[in-house]
């Protein structure tokens, strides 16, 4: 019950009554809950198990009635058969409805399996019956034979799963009743156990309350007496979290704070005396360092002026380089444009050479045709004999002229082919030169951008150096102020040492355990 001591006396009293009320409410609630569960169980037996048992019994009864109607249908007069068929149709609809109601109510695997088997055998019976009934009017002998071989065995086969399912549902209902009886016995045992726990808990709470009130009260009275006598060494127990515990904690805090305060004052007095001596020595060291720092700051200021001049010079040179790179980029662009113009002119020459090549091809064709005509004229002159001799001379000259024209055209074609190849090579070189010039322009533009970045960085560096110069000046002023503060601190340290000595004399009057 140590955890119970953490609560106040008021909380314990309230908790005790609440526990009693909770136990009473628990007994009543458990009894009501058990009663409700019993009602639910009884309702489940009545509404589920018994209903399923009744449905199976009705299916069994209607199946047997249907079997009797089947036999009656095959033995009565033909005029009475429509009435029997009507009764069987009504029974079939009722059986279909019972099957539909029963199927969702079956929960066990065995019950579902029997239901599936029962439905399958019923379908087999219905199929056999319909086949036999259809043959009854036309062939009674064959229908009776089918009745004996198919229908009656199907009726017997259908009766087996129905009987098994009825026995299974009866077994389930009996098992539910047994579980209900066992549940009611367990509920009675639970009620008795809760009542016994309530009685034990009341006794434990009462004893705990008595101890919680008397023990802290006696201990508090003893602590008050020892503190009144000036004894600060008595250990104070503070168990739990109730009113008496808080009283004892207050007494313990008073005792510990008083002792700790006196001890800390004594210790701090010694530490302050030592610290005042160290401060005096540190002030001397600080004074020397302050003078050295002032000298270093003067040297730093001079160095910063030199760095500022160098940065400004770098900035001017960067601007000059930027202008030169811009001029070079402009010239490179002009060269690139001129190279492109040369490429265009070479392409125009290439097109003109192509047209000349076409013209020489025409001349070559004309020379070939002229040669053919000269041959034809020579043949005709040979046929004419003496009269065609002059014409043969003319034909020979024309043929010679056509040959020279063809040779000249071929030579022109060869020259043009050579020039075309050279112009193609020149075009390729000009394009490569244009590409190289463009790359040069791009590189110069990158150099120009880099120079611009360097110029910006130089400006930023110049601004930073100006700020550093201002900071150095401020540090110089602060150093001078620190020198004045060192002198003031030395005077304050001397005064502090005098006060510490006076405090030591006052603390020595107290006696601590």
C-alpha positions as CSV (number, residue, x, y, z in Angstrom):
1,X,0.0,0.0,0.0
2,X,3.0,2.3,-0.4
3,X,1.4,3.9,-3.5
4,X,-1.6,4.8,-1.4
5,X,0.6,7.1,0.8
6,X,1.1,9.5,-2.1
7,X,-2.4,10.8,-1.8
8,X,-3.7,13.3,0.7
9,X,-5.9,12.4,3.7
10,X,-8.8,14.2,2.1
11,X,-8.2,12.3,-1.2
12,X,-8.0,9.0,0.7
13,X,-11.3,9.6,2.5
14,X,-13.0,10.6,-0.8
15,X,-11.3,7.7,-2.5
16,X,-12.5,5.3,0.2
17,X,-16.1,6.3,-0.2
18,X,-15.7,6.3,-4.0
19,X,-14.3,2.8,-3.9
20,X,-17.2,1.6,-1.8
21,X,-19.6,3.3,-4.2
22,X,-17.7,1.8,-7.1
23,X,-17.8,-1.7,-5.7
24,X,-21.5,-1.4,-5.0
25,X,-22.0,-0.1,-8.5
26,X,-19.8,-2.8,-9.9
27,X,-21.8,-5.5,-8.1
28,X,-25.1,-4.1,-9.4
29,X,-23.6,-3.5,-12.8
30,X,-22.1,-7.0,-13.1
31,X,-25.4,-8.5,-12.0
32,X,-27.3,-6.4,-14.5
33,X,-24.8,-7.2,-17.2
34,X,-24.9,-10.9,-16.4
35,X,-28.7,-10.9,-16.5
36,X,-28.6,-9.1,-19.8
37,X,-26.2,-11.6,-21.2
38,X,-28.4,-14.4,-20.0
39,X,-31.4,-12.8,-21.6
40,X,-29.4,-12.5,-24.9
41,X,-28.3,-16.1,-24.7
42,X,-31.9,-17.3,-24.0
43,X,-33.1,-15.1,-26.8
44,X,-30.4,-16.5,-29.1
45,X,-31.4,-20.1,-28.2
46,X,-35.1,-19.3,-28.8
47,X,-34.8,-17.1,-31.9
48,X,-31.9,-18.9,-33.6
49,X,-31.4,-22.5,-32.5
50,X,-35.1,-23.3,-32.0
51,X,-36.1,-21.4,-35.2
52,X,-33.5,-23.4,-37.2
53,X,-34.8,-26.6,-35.6
54,X,-38.4,-25.7,-36.4
55,X,-37.4,-24.8,-40.0
56,X,-35.6,-28.2,-40.5
57,X,-38.7,-30.0,-39.0
58,X,-41.0,-28.2,-41.4
59,X,-38.8,-29.1,-44.3
60,X,-38.8,-32.7,-43.1
61,X,-42.6,-32.7,-42.8
62,X,-43.2,-31.0,-46.2
63,X,-40.7,-33.4,-47.8
64,X,-42.5,-36.4,-46.5
65,X,-45.9,-34.9,-47.6
66,X,-44.4,-34.3,-51.0
67,X,-43.3,-37.9,-51.1
68,X,-46.8,-39.1,-50.3
69,X,-48.2,-36.8,-53.0
70,X,-45.7,-38.3,-55.5
71,X,-46.8,-41.8,-54.8
72,X,-50.5,-40.7,-54.9
73,X,-49.9,-39.0,-58.3
74,X,-48.8,-42.3,-59.9
75,X,-51.7,-44.4,-58.5
76,X,-54.8,-42.2,-58.8
77,X,-57.0,-41.7,-61.8
78,X,-55.8,-39.2,-64.4
79,X,-58.7,-36.9,-63.7
80,X,-57.5,-36.3,-60.1
81,X,-53.9,-35.7,-61.0
82,X,-54.2,-31.9,-61.6
83,X,-55.3,-31.4,-58.0
84,X,-52.3,-33.4,-56.7
85,X,-50.0,-31.4,-59.0
86,X,-51.4,-28.2,-57.6
87,X,-50.7,-29.3,-54.0
88,X,-47.2,-30.4,-55.0
89,X,-46.5,-27.0,-56.6
90,X,-47.7,-25.2,-53.4
91,X,-45.4,-27.5,-51.3
92,X,-42.5,-26.8,-53.7
93,X,-42.9,-23.0,-53.3
94,X,-43.1,-23.4,-49.5
95,X,-40.0,-25.6,-49.5
96,X,-38.1,-23.0,-51.6
97,X,-39.1,-20.3,-49.1
98,X,-38.0,-22.5,-46.1
99,X,-34.6,-23.2,-47.8
100,X,-34.1,-19.5,-48.4
101,X,-34.8,-18.7,-44.8
102,X,-32.7,-21.5,-43.4
103,X,-29.5,-21.0,-45.5
104,X,-28.3,-17.6,-44.0
105,X,-29.1,-18.9,-40.4
106,X,-26.6,-21.8,-40.6
107,X,-23.2,-20.8,-39.1
108,X,-21.3,-24.1,-38.6
109,X,-19.4,-25.8,-41.4
110,X,-21.1,-29.1,-40.8
111,X,-24.6,-27.5,-41.0
112,X,-23.7,-25.7,-44.2
113,X,-22.3,-28.9,-45.7
114,X,-25.5,-30.8,-44.8
115,X,-27.6,-28.0,-46.2
116,X,-25.7,-28.0,-49.5
117,X,-26.1,-31.8,-49.7
118,X,-29.8,-31.5,-48.9
119,X,-30.4,-28.9,-51.6
120,X,-28.4,-31.0,-54.1
121,X,-30.4,-34.1,-53.4
122,X,-33.7,-32.2,-53.6
123,X,-32.7,-30.8,-57.0
124,X,-32.0,-34.4,-58.1
125,X,-35.4,-35.6,-56.7
126,X,-37.2,-32.7,-58.5
127,X,-35.4,-33.5,-61.8
128,X,-36.3,-37.2,-61.6
129,X,-39.9,-36.4,-60.6
130,X,-40.4,-34.0,-63.5
131,X,-39.0,-36.6,-65.9
132,X,-41.3,-39.3,-64.6
133,X,-44.4,-37.0,-64.4
134,X,-43.9,-35.9,-68.0
135,X,-43.9,-39.6,-69.1
136,X,-47.0,-40.5,-67.0
137,X,-49.6,-39.4,-69.5
138,X,-47.9,-41.0,-72.5
139,X,-46.2,-44.1,-71.1
140,X,-47.4,-45.0,-67.7
141,X,-45.3,-48.2,-67.5
142,X,-42.1,-46.3,-68.2
143,X,-43.1,-43.6,-65.8
144,X,-43.7,-46.2,-63.0
145,X,-40.4,-47.8,-63.8
146,X,-38.7,-44.4,-63.6
147,X,-40.5,-43.8,-60.3
148,X,-39.2,-47.0,-58.9
149,X,-35.6,-46.6,-60.2
150,X,-35.1,-42.8,-59.8
151,X,-37.8,-40.9,-57.9
152,X,-38.2,-43.2,-54.8
153,X,-34.4,-43.6,-54.3
154,X,-34.0,-39.8,-54.6
155,X,-36.7,-39.3,-51.9
156,X,-34.8,-41.7,-49.6
157,X,-31.5,-40.0,-50.3
158,X,-33.1,-36.6,-49.5
159,X,-34.4,-37.8,-46.2
160,X,-30.9,-38.7,-45.0
161,X,-29.3,-35.1,-44.8
162,X,-32.6,-33.7,-43.5
163,X,-32.5,-36.2,-40.6
164,X,-28.8,-35.5,-40.0
165,X,-29.4,-31.7,-40.1
166,X,-32.3,-32.0,-37.7
167,X,-30.2,-34.0,-35.3
168,X,-27.3,-31.5,-35.6
169,X,-29.6,-28.5,-34.8
170,X,-31.0,-30.4,-31.8
171,X,-27.5,-31.0,-30.6
172,X,-26.6,-27.3,-31.1
173,X,-29.7,-26.3,-29.1
174,X,-28.8,-28.6,-26.3
175,X,-25.2,-27.3,-26.3
176,X,-26.4,-23.7,-26.2
177,X,-28.6,-24.6,-23.2
178,X,-25.6,-26.2,-21.4
179,X,-23.4,-23.1,-22.1
180,X,-26.2,-20.9,-20.8
181,X,-26.3,-22.9,-17.6
182,X,-22.5,-22.8,-17.2
183,X,-22.5,-19.1,-17.9
184,X,-25.1,-18.4,-15.2
185,X,-23.0,-20.4,-12.7
186,X,-19.9,-18.4,-13.6
187,X,-21.8,-15.2,-13.2
188,X,-22.9,-16.2,-9.7
189,X,-19.3,-17.0,-8.8
190,X,-18.1,-13.6,-10.2
191,X,-20.8,-11.8,-8.1
192,X,-19.6,-13.6,-4.9
193,X,-15.9,-12.8,-5.7
194,X,-16.6,-9.1,-6.3
195,X,-18.5,-8.9,-3.0
196,X,-15.6,-10.6,-1.1
197,X,-13.1,-8.2,-2.8
198,X,-15.2,-5.3,-1.7
199,X,-15.2,-6.4,1.9
200,X,-11.4,-7.0,1.9
201,X,-10.8,-3.6,0.3
202,X,-12.9,-1.8,2.9
203,X,-10.9,-3.3,5.7
204,X,-7.6,-2.5,4.0
205,X,-8.6,1.1,3.4
206,X,-9.7,1.6,7.0
207,X,-6.4,0.3,8.4
208,X,-4.4,2.4,5.9
209,X,-6.3,5.6,6.9
210,X,-5.6,5.1,10.6
211,X,-1.9,4.5,9.9
212,X,-1.7,7.4,7.5
213,X,-3.0,9.9,10.1
214,X,-1.2,8.7,13.3
215,X,2.3,8.0,12.1
216,X,3.1,11.3,10.3
217,X,1.5,13.3,13.1
218,X,3.7,11.7,15.8
219,X,6.8,12.2,13.6
220,X,6.0,15.9,13.0
221,X,5.6,16.5,16.7
222,X,9.1,15.0,17.3
223,X,10.7,17.1,14.5
224,X,9.1,20.3,15.9
225,X,10.6,19.6,19.3
226,X,14.1,19.0,18.0
227,X,14.1,22.1,15.8
228,X,13.0,24.1,18.8
229,X,16.1,22.9,20.7
230,X,18.3,24.0,17.8
231,X,19.2,20.5,16.5
232,X,19.3,20.6,12.7
233,X,20.7,17.0,12.2
234,X,17.6,15.0,12.8
235,X,16.6,13.1,9.6
236,X,13.0,13.8,8.5
237,X,11.0,11.1,6.7
238,X,8.6,12.3,4.0
239,X,6.7,9.3,2.7
240,X,3.6,9.8,0.6
241,X,1.9,12.9,-0.7
242,X,-0.7,14.0,1.9
243,X,-1.2,16.9,4.2
244,X,1.2,15.5,6.9
245,X,3.8,14.8,4.3
246,X,3.7,18.4,3.1
247,X,4.1,19.5,6.7
248,X,7.1,17.3,7.2
249,X,8.5,18.5,3.8
250,X,8.2,22.1,4.9
251,X,10.1,21.3,8.2
252,X,12.7,19.4,6.2
253,X,13.1,22.2,3.7
254,X,13.4,24.8,6.5
255,X,16.1,22.7,8.2
256,X,18.1,22.0,5.0
257,X,17.8,25.6,3.7
258,X,19.0,27.0,7.0
259,X,22.0,24.6,7.1
260,X,22.8,25.0,3.5
261,X,22.6,28.8,3.6
262,X,25.0,29.1,6.5
263,X,27.4,26.6,4.8
264,X,27.2,28.4,1.5
265,X,27.8,31.8,3.1
266,X,30.9,30.4,4.8
267,X,32.2,28.8,1.6
268,X,31.4,31.8,-0.6
269,X,33.2,34.1,1.8
270,X,36.4,32.1,1.3
271,X,35.9,31.9,-2.4
272,X,35.2,35.6,-2.7
273,X,38.4,36.4,-0.8
274,X,40.4,34.2,-3.1
275,X,38.5,35.6,-6.2
276,X,39.3,39.2,-5.1
277,X,43.0,38.4,-5.0
278,X,42.8,36.8,-8.4
279,X,40.9,39.7,-9.8
280,X,43.6,42.1,-8.6
281,X,46.3,40.0,-10.3
282,X,44.2,39.7,-13.4
283,X,43.7,43.5,-13.5
284,X,47.5,44.0,-13.7
285,X,47.8,41.5,-16.5
286,X,44.8,43.0,-18.3
287,X,46.3,46.4,-18.1
288,X,49.5,45.2,-19.8
289,X,47.5,43.3,-22.5
290,X,45.4,46.4,-23.1
291,X,48.5,48.5,-23.9
292,X,49.8,45.7,-26.2
293,X,46.4,45.5,-27.9
294,X,46.4,49.3,-28.5
295,X,49.8,49.0,-30.3
296,X,48.6,46.1,-32.4
297,X,45.5,48.0,-33.5
298,X,47.6,50.9,-34.7
299,X,49.7,48.5,-36.8
300,X,46.5,46.8,-38.1
301,X,45.0,50.2,-39.2
302,X,48.2,51.0,-41.2
303,X,48.1,47.5,-42.9
304,X,44.4,48.0,-43.8
305,X,45.2,51.3,-45.6
306,X,47.8,49.4,-47.7
307,X,45.3,46.6,-48.5
308,X,42.7,49.3,-49.5
309,X,45.0,50.9,-52.0
310,X,45.9,47.4,-53.5
311,X,42.2,46.5,-53.9
312,X,41.4,49.8,-55.6
313,X,44.3,49.2,-58.0
314,X,43.1,45.7,-58.8
315,X,39.6,47.1,-59.4
316,X,40.9,49.6,-62.0
317,X,42.9,46.9,-63.8
318,X,39.9,44.6,-63.8
319,X,37.8,47.4,-65.5
320,X,40.6,47.9,-68.1
321,X,40.7,44.1,-68.8
322,X,36.9,44.1,-69.2
323,X,37.0,46.9,-71.8
324,X,39.8,45.1,-73.7
325,X,37.8,41.8,-73.7
326,X,34.7,43.6,-75.0
327,X,36.7,45.2,-77.9
328,X,38.2,41.8,-78.8
329,X,34.8,40.2,-78.7
330,X,33.5,42.9,-81.1
331,X,36.4,42.3,-83.5
332,X,35.9,38.5,-83.4
333,X,32.2,39.0,-84.3
334,X,33.2,41.1,-87.3
335,X,35.6,38.4,-88.4
336,X,32.9,35.8,-88.1
337,X,30.6,37.9,-90.2
338,X,33.2,38.2,-92.9
339,X,33.9,34.5,-92.9
340,X,30.2,33.9,-93.3
341,X,30.2,36.2,-96.3
342,X,33.1,34.3,-97.9
343,X,31.2,31.0,-97.4
344,X,28.2,32.6,-99.2
345,X,30.3,33.7,-102.1
346,X,31.9,30.2,-102.4
347,X,28.5,28.6,-102.4
348,X,27.4,31.0,-105.2
349,X,30.5,30.0,-107.2
350,X,29.7,26.4,-106.6
351,X,26.2,26.9,-108.1
352,X,27.7,28.8,-111.1
353,X,30.1,25.9,-111.7
354,X,27.1,23.5,-111.6
355,X,25.3,25.5,-114.3
356,X,28.5,25.6,-116.5
357,X,28.7,21.8,-116.1
358,X,25.2,21.5,-117.3
359,X,26.0,23.7,-120.4
360,X,29.1,21.6,-121.2
361,X,26.9,18.5,-121.1
362,X,24.6,20.1,-123.6
363,X,27.6,21.0,-125.8
364,X,28.9,17.4,-125.5
365,X,25.5,16.1,-126.6
366,X,25.4,18.5,-129.6
367,X,28.9,17.3,-130.7
368,X,27.8,13.7,-130.4
369,X,24.7,14.4,-132.6
370,X,26.8,16.4,-135.1
371,X,29.3,13.5,-135.3
372,X,26.4,11.1,-136.1
373,X,25.1,13.5,-138.7
374,X,28.6,13.8,-140.3
375,X,28.8,10.0,-140.5
376,X,25.5,9.8,-142.1
377,X,26.5,12.5,-144.6
378,X,29.7,10.6,-145.4
379,X,27.7,7.4,-146.1
380,X,25.4,9.3,-148.4
381,X,28.4,10.9,-150.2
382,X,29.9,7.5,-150.7
383,X,26.7,6.3,-152.3
384,X,26.5,9.4,-154.6
385,X,29.9,8.6,-156.0
386,X,31.7,11.3,-157.9
387,X,28.8,13.8,-157.3
388,X,29.1,13.5,-153.5
389,X,32.8,13.9,-153.2
390,X,32.6,17.6,-152.2
391,X,29.9,16.8,-149.8
392,X,32.1,14.1,-148.2
393,X,34.9,16.7,-147.7
394,X,32.4,18.9,-145.8
395,X,31.2,16.0,-143.8
396,X,34.7,15.1,-142.7
397,X,35.4,18.7,-141.6
398,X,32.1,18.8,-139.7
399,X,33.0,15.5,-138.0
400,X,36.5,16.8,-137.1
401,X,34.9,20.0,-135.6
402,X,32.4,17.9,-133.6
403,X,35.3,15.8,-132.2
404,X,37.2,18.9,-131.2
405,X,34.0,20.3,-129.6
406,X,33.5,17.1,-127.6
407,X,37.1,17.1,-126.4
408,X,36.9,20.8,-125.4
409,X,33.6,20.1,-123.5
410,X,35.2,17.2,-121.7
411,X,38.2,19.3,-120.8
412,X,35.9,22.1,-119.5
413,X,34.0,19.5,-117.5
414,X,37.2,18.1,-115.9
415,X,38.3,21.6,-115.0
416,X,34.9,22.5,-113.5
417,X,34.9,19.2,-111.5
418,X,38.4,20.0,-110.1
419,X,37.2,23.6,-109.2
420,X,34.0,22.2,-107.6
421,X,36.0,19.9,-105.4
422,X,38.3,22.7,-104.4
423,X,35.3,25.0,-103.7
424,X,33.8,22.2,-101.5
425,X,37.0,22.0,-99.6
426,X,37.2,25.8,-99.3
427,X,33.6,25.9,-98.1
428,X,34.3,23.3,-95.4
429,X,37.4,25.2,-94.3
430,X,35.5,28.5,-94.2
431,X,32.7,26.9,-92.1
432,X,35.3,25.5,-89.7
433,X,36.9,28.9,-89.6
434,X,33.5,30.4,-88.8
435,X,33.0,27.9,-86.0
436,X,36.4,28.6,-84.6
437,X,35.7,32.3,-84.7
438,X,32.4,31.8,-82.9
439,X,34.1,29.7,-80.3
440,X,36.6,32.5,-79.9
441,X,33.7,35.0,-79.5
442,X,32.1,32.7,-76.9
443,X,35.4,32.4,-75.0
444,X,35.9,36.2,-75.0
445,X,32.4,36.7,-73.8
446,X,33.1,34.2,-70.9
447,X,36.3,36.2,-70.1
448,X,34.3,39.4,-70.2
449,X,31.7,37.9,-67.8
450,X,34.6,36.6,-65.5
451,X,36.2,40.1,-65.6
452,X,32.8,41.6,-64.6
453,X,32.5,39.1,-61.7
454,X,36.0,40.0,-60.6
455,X,35.1,43.7,-60.7
456,X,32.0,43.1,-58.6
457,X,34.1,41.0,-56.2
458,X,36.7,43.7,-56.0
459,X,34.0,46.3,-55.2
460,X,32.6,44.0,-52.5
461,X,36.1,43.4,-51.1
462,X,36.7,47.2,-51.0
463,X,33.5,47.7,-49.1
464,X,34.4,44.9,-46.7
465,X,37.8,46.5,-46.1
466,X,36.2,49.8,-45.4
467,X,34.0,48.1,-42.8
468,X,37.0,46.4,-41.3
469,X,38.8,49.7,-41.0
470,X,35.8,51.2,-39.2
471,X,35.7,48.1,-36.9
472,X,39.4,48.6,-36.1
473,X,38.8,52.2,-35.2
474,X,36.0,51.1,-32.9
475,X,38.2,48.5,-31.3
476,X,40.8,51.2,-30.7
477,X,38.2,53.3,-28.9
478,X,37.0,50.3,-26.9
479,X,40.6,49.5,-25.9
480,X,41.0,52.9,-24.5
481,X,37.8,52.6,-22.6
482,X,38.9,49.2,-21.3
483,X,42.1,50.8,-19.9
484,X,39.9,53.2,-17.9
485,X,37.7,50.4,-16.7
486,X,40.8,48.4,-15.5
487,X,41.7,51.2,-13.1
488,X,38.1,51.4,-11.8
489,X,38.0,47.6,-11.3
490,X,41.2,47.7,-9.3
491,X,39.7,50.2,-6.9
492,X,36.5,48.1,-6.6
493,X,38.5,44.9,-5.9
494,X,40.2,46.6,-3.0
495,X,36.9,47.7,-1.5
496,X,35.5,44.1,-2.0
497,X,38.4,42.6,-0.1
498,X,37.6,44.8,2.9
499,X,33.9,43.8,2.9
500,X,34.8,40.1,2.7
501,X,37.0,40.3,5.8
502,X,34.1,42.0,7.6
503,X,31.7,39.2,6.5
504,X,34.1,36.5,7.7
505,X,34.0,38.0,11.2
506,X,30.2,37.8,11.3
507,X,29.9,34.2,10.0
508,X,32.3,33.0,12.6
509,X,29.7,33.5,15.3
510,X,27.5,30.6,13.9
511,X,28.1,26.9,14.8
512,X,27.1,24.3,12.3
513,X,26.7,20.5,12.7
